[in-house]
Amino acid sequence: MIWLIGNKGMLGTELSLALDQRGLAHTGTDREVDITDPAALHRFVEQQAKSTPLSWIINCAAYTAVDKAEDDRDTCRRLNVDGPGNIACAAGKIGARVLHISTDYVFNGKGTRPYREDDPTDPIGMYGLSKRDGEAAVFAHSNAAYIIRSAWMYGRYGNNFVSTMLRLMAGRDTVRVVNNQRGSPTWANDLANIAADLILRSDRGDLPYGIYHYTNGGDITWFEFAKEIYVQGRALGLLLRDCAVIPCTSAEYPAKVARPAYSVLDKSKIQRALGMPLSPWDTSLRKYLETCVR
Ligand SMILES: NC(=O)c1ccc[n+]([C@@H]2O[C@H](COP(=O)([O-])OP(=O)(O)OC[C@H]3O[C@@H](n4cnc5c(N)ncnc54)[C@H](OP(=O)(O)O)[C@@H]3O)[C@@H](O)[C@H]2O)c1
């Protein structure tokens, strides 16, 4: 039995569906079992042991508000460092495997080629720092853990860049979008399917524990992403009026905390491990937008 934590979030909801599709038995919780409370996690594990013991714990719960994290450091650390540590500890006690989700924000963004799993981390803000320390907390408490680092995620079940762009483009004549940050978008549905496949592969006994990078294929700037959202949104009838997409720099669009300038992840390790091609970012965007038409 799989315990999916954070099952009401953007990724957690998709993962719940991906597990269903593969017939993988799972039970899900969100805020009602607080990951910062080790006793609450323990109670859930004990309760579950009376019916079907847990063989996996997947953690999709996190503090994801990148700017807010700078003023809310304690809450951010409790959720992103203590939480994963508590989960890994609970899993270790019952011999369950762990799948935890992390981020490109563990890197400083000064790289010039896609980041590999073993490249040195050097986060530039509180969110990235907490996620980096959360990775360490997982491995400190579990010797049977996988971490998937992903980036630029969007999907049906949460606020994200694509939903924001569609909303702004529907009501404005122009939108200005940063053109000096490069990365790779990830459709939450694709990441959920990869995570579910990773579990199946691990259950077959031939997948080494450790960190894996996954995003959609290709790399672009936020401006290029916005332009494609506009083009595809117009073609699918999701956007009914003209809107000019204008490039700007991050200096012209100040945020509380700097974003990595370059956060492309090298996905060759997970591709080799799972033996599948990466879905190109624009193909996945189209598939996602088609689900918005229906
Ligand atoms: N979004 C991205 O672009 C992105 C990129 C790379 C990696 N990631 C990582 O991917 C993972 C999933 O992200 P997401 O965007 O799907 O997150 P999300 O939509 O914010 O989902 C997180 C879920 O955790 C719940 N939660 C909050 N505090 C909790 C607690 N104390 N105990 C239990 N559950 C709690 C949240 O509830 P509330 O909604 O009520 O707070 C929410 O349902 C995270 O690890 C994130 O760091 C995200």
The ligand as an SDF file (V2000), in Angstrom:
LIG
                    3D

 48 52  0  0  0  0  0  0  0  0999 V2000
    5.1840   24.0590   -8.4710 N   0  0  0  0  0  0  0  0  0  0  0  0
    6.3740   24.0230   -9.0830 C   0  0  0  0  0  0  0  0  0  0  0  0
    6.6540   24.7580  -10.0540 O   0  0  0  0  0  0  0  0  0  0  0  0
    7.4220   23.0500   -8.6040 C   0  0  0  0  0  0  0  0  0  0  0  0
    8.6310   22.9700   -9.3150 C   0  0  0  0  0  0  0  0  0  0  0  0
    9.5870   22.0430   -8.8900 C   0  0  0  0  0  0  0  0  0  0  0  0
    9.3580   21.2580   -7.7940 C   0  0  0  0  0  0  0  0  0  0  0  0
    8.1840   21.3820   -7.0920 N   0  0  0  0  0  0  0  0  0  0  0  0
    7.9760   20.5220   -5.9240 C   0  0  0  0  0  0  0  0  0  0  0  0
    6.9280   19.6220   -6.2450 O   0  0  0  0  0  0  0  0  0  0  0  0
    6.2270   19.2650   -5.0450 C   0  0  0  0  0  0  0  0  0  0  0  0
    4.7320   19.4450   -5.2470 C   0  0  0  0  0  0  0  0  0  0  0  0
    4.5120   20.8200   -5.5530 O   0  0  0  0  0  0  0  0  0  0  0  0
    3.0390   21.3760   -5.8380 P   0  0  0  0  0  0  0  0  0  0  0  0
    3.2150   22.6010   -6.6660 O   0  0  0  0  0  0  0  0  0  0  0  0
    2.1570   20.2640   -6.2750 O   0  0  0  0  0  0  0  0  0  0  0  0
    2.6380   21.8320   -4.3600 O   0  0  0  0  0  0  0  0  0  0  0  0
    1.1970   22.3060   -3.8140 P   0  0  0  0  0  0  0  0  0  0  0  0
    0.2080   22.3770   -4.9390 O   0  0  0  0  0  0  0  0  0  0  0  0
    1.4410   23.5210   -2.9830 O   0  0  0  0  0  0  0  0  0  0  0  0
    0.7710   21.0660   -2.8980 O   0  0  0  0  0  0  0  0  0  0  0  0
    1.2920   20.8800   -1.6280 C   0  0  0  0  0  0  0  0  0  0  0  0
    0.2010   20.2860   -0.7650 C   0  0  0  0  0  0  0  0  0  0  0  0
    0.7420   20.0790    0.5670 O   0  0  0  0  0  0  0  0  0  0  0  0
   -0.2550   20.5310    1.5010 C   0  0  0  0  0  0  0  0  0  0  0  0
    0.3420   20.8680    2.7950 N   0  0  0  0  0  0  0  0  0  0  0  0
    0.7630   22.0830    3.2280 C   0  0  0  0  0  0  0  0  0  0  0  0
    1.2110   22.0060    4.4800 N   0  0  0  0  0  0  0  0  0  0  0  0
    1.0570   20.7130    4.8840 C   0  0  0  0  0  0  0  0  0  0  0  0
    1.3330   20.0060    6.0910 C   0  0  0  0  0  0  0  0  0  0  0  0
    1.8750   20.6230    7.1550 N   0  0  0  0  0  0  0  0  0  0  0  0
    1.0680   18.6790    6.1500 N   0  0  0  0  0  0  0  0  0  0  0  0
    0.5320   18.0430    5.0760 C   0  0  0  0  0  0  0  0  0  0  0  0
    0.2430   18.6670    3.8950 N   0  0  0  0  0  0  0  0  0  0  0  0
    0.5000   19.9830    3.8030 C   0  0  0  0  0  0  0  0  0  0  0  0
   -0.8240   21.7420    0.8130 C   0  0  0  0  0  0  0  0  0  0  0  0
   -2.0170   22.1770    1.4040 O   0  0  0  0  0  0  0  0  0  0  0  0
   -2.4510   23.7480    1.2480 P   0  0  0  0  0  0  0  0  0  0  0  0
   -2.6950   23.9700   -0.2090 O   0  0  0  0  0  0  0  0  0  0  0  0
   -3.6660   23.8440    2.1050 O   0  0  0  0  0  0  0  0  0  0  0  0
   -1.2960   24.5500    1.7560 O   0  0  0  0  0  0  0  0  0  0  0  0
   -0.9930   21.2300   -0.6160 C   0  0  0  0  0  0  0  0  0  0  0  0
   -2.2080   20.5100   -0.7850 O   0  0  0  0  0  0  0  0  0  0  0  0
    6.8450   20.1170   -3.9300 C   0  0  0  0  0  0  0  0  0  0  0  0
    7.8110   19.3620   -3.2540 O   0  0  0  0  0  0  0  0  0  0  0  0
    7.5320   21.2460   -4.6820 C   0  0  0  0  0  0  0  0  0  0  0  0
    8.6190   21.7630   -3.9570 O   0  0  0  0  0  0  0  0  0  0  0  0
    7.2090   22.2520   -7.4780 C   0  0  0  0  0  0  0  0  0  0  0  0
  1  2  1  0
  2  3  2  0
  2  4  1  0
  4  5  1  0
  4 48  2  0
  5  6  2  0
  6  7  1  0
  7  8  2  0
  8  9  1  0
  8 48  1  0
  9 10  1  0
  9 46  1  0
 10 11  1  0
 11 12  1  0
 11 44  1  0
 12 13  1  0
 13 14  1  0
 14 15  2  0
 14 16  1  0
 14 17  1  0
 17 18  1  0
 18 19  2  0
 18 20  1  0
 18 21  1  0
 21 22  1  0
 22 23  1  0
 23 24  1  0
 23 42  1  0
 24 25  1  0
 25 26  1  0
 25 36  1  0
 26 27  1  0
 26 35  1  0
 27 28  2  0
 28 29  1  0
 29 30  1  0
 29 35  2  0
 30 31  1  0
 30 32  2  0
 32 33  1  0
 33 34  2  0
 34 35  1  0
 36 37  1  0
 36 42  1  0
 37 38  1  0
 38 39  2  0
 38 40  1  0
 38 41  1  0
 42 43  1  0
 44 45  1  0
 44 46  1  0
 46 47  1  0
M  CHG  2   8   1  16  -1
M  END
$$$$
